[in-house]
Structure formats: structure tokens, C-alpha cells
Amino acid sequence: SNKGILPLLWERHRGHPNLLAAEFDDGSALPKGWVRKPLFSREGANIAMHMADGSWQESEGPYAGPAIRQALHPLPRMEGGYPLIGSWVIGDRACGMGIREDDSAITRDSARFVPHAIIDAAPTGSTRIYV
């Protein structure tokens, strides 16, 4: 839950298709199309989103202190909810995912969650289940 890794990853792998631009927040005004996240926040607490159209959305929570800014990648709105896929990759293998959906564009701890397992048929004919 330490968001400080995000600017470091961006610095090392700038432009990687699986990363969003990120930087440590200097406290200046949030530019359009960015999200401010406290370093140690979790579950959507204390998030400030500044959409490209100039509108804002913020969430409450107990976290304060240093923060990062990350480029905004708006979630799609589907049937009144905002789904978000979380995936787990070990090495180069996909091993699981979960779909979280919230009524807000900020995914919070109250979001609905649907876990998924990736089932892999092993070469020997047995089945391995990754959870």
C-alpha cells in the first residue's frame, strides 16, 4: 500500500504501456487529468481526482502526509458502476484477477468484489488452479 513505488517505477520505465505517469507531489495545484494519492493510503481513501474537463472528485479518509500524483486513466461507467480489474502476475504468468466495482469513480473499500481463478491444464494432463 506504499504508493511511493509508482514514481520510481515510472522514472525507471518511463513510457511503459503498463504504467501511468507518476511523480512525487510537490504540493502545487493539481493539473487536469491527474490523481493525488497519499503514500500510505489504501482502499480509495484520501484520493483527489482532477478530471480533464476541470471537475474534481475527492474521497475522505484517515491518511495524510506526503503524496504522489499519477496520470488519470478514467474508468468506464457501465450500468451505473465503475469496474476495475486487478491482476496478479508472477514472473511472466497470469495467475489471478479480481473485478472490483464501485458506484464512484474512486474505488473504495466498500466496492463490490468478484474474485477469479486462472485454471491451467498442466502438460501431464493434471490441472493446476491458481487462486
N, C-alpha and C positions, 0 to 999 in steps of 0.2 A: 504493500500500500504506500510505498515511498515514490512519489511522482518525480523525484529528483533524477531518476534514471532516464526519463524521457528526453530532456535537453542533451544529456550526454550521448544517448543513442543517436539523436539527430545530428549532433556535431560529428560523430564518428561515421555515420552512414547517411549523410545529407542526400536527400532525393530518393531514398529507398522507397519502393512502392508500398511497403507495408508499414511505413511510419508517417506520422503527421509532423509538420514543422513544430518545434518546441524550443523554448528558451526560458531561462530563469527570469521571473518577473522583477522588474526594477521599480515597481510602484507607480509608474506613469499611467496615463489614461489607456484603457484597453482599446486597441484598434478594432475596427469592424472585422468580423469573421474569425474571432479568437475566443478561447475559453480560458478563464483563470481558475487554477486548482491549487489549493494549499498542498504543500509537500506531503503531509501525513493524513490527508483526508481519505475517506472511503465512502462507498455506497452513495455517491452523489451529494454528499454534504458540503456546504460552503462553496458551491460552484457558481461562477458568474459567466454567463454566455452573452457575447455581443454579436448578434447576427449581422450578416452583410447588409441587411436593409436598415440597420441602425437600431433595431429593437433590442431589448435586454430581457434576460431571464436569469433569476438568481434563486438559489436554494439556501435554506437556513441550516445550521448545524453547529457543533461544538469546536470546530477546528479553526485555528488562526495561525499567524506566523508566516514564514516565507512561502512563496508560491511559485508556480510555473505558469507560463502561457503556452497554449497549444492551439494550432490551427483548428478552426471549427470544421467538422465534417458533419453536416446536419443529417439526422436520422430520418428515414422516410416515415410518413404518417400513414398507417394502414388501419382501417376500420376503427379509428379513434385512438389507436395506440402507437407507440414508437418502439418497434422491435430493435434489439441489438444482439448480435451474435458474438459470443465469447468462444474462442477456440484454444485448444491446448495442442501444442506440437512438441514432440520430444525428438531431438535430432532433426531428421527430415520427415518424420512420420506424423500424420494427423492421428490423434488418439482420443479426442473427445471435443464436445462442444455443448454449449448451453445457450438457450434463447431466453433473453430477459425482455420483458415488455412493460412499459410504464405509460401512464396517461400523460406524462410530461416529457418534454424533450431531454430533460435531465433524468437519467436512470438512477432511481433511489433504492434504498433498502426495502421498500415496500413493493418493488416491481414483481410482476409475475415471472416465474422461472420454470422452464421446461428443460430438463437435462436430456442429453442424447449420448448414446454409446456408439462407437465405431467398431463394427464386428469385422474381423479379418479371417478369412479361411487360410489356415497355415498350409504349407506345401505338403505336409504329411496327411492332409485330409481332416485333421482336427480343427477345431475352431477356437480362436483366441478372442476374448472380449476385453476391450479397453474401456474402462469407466472413468 
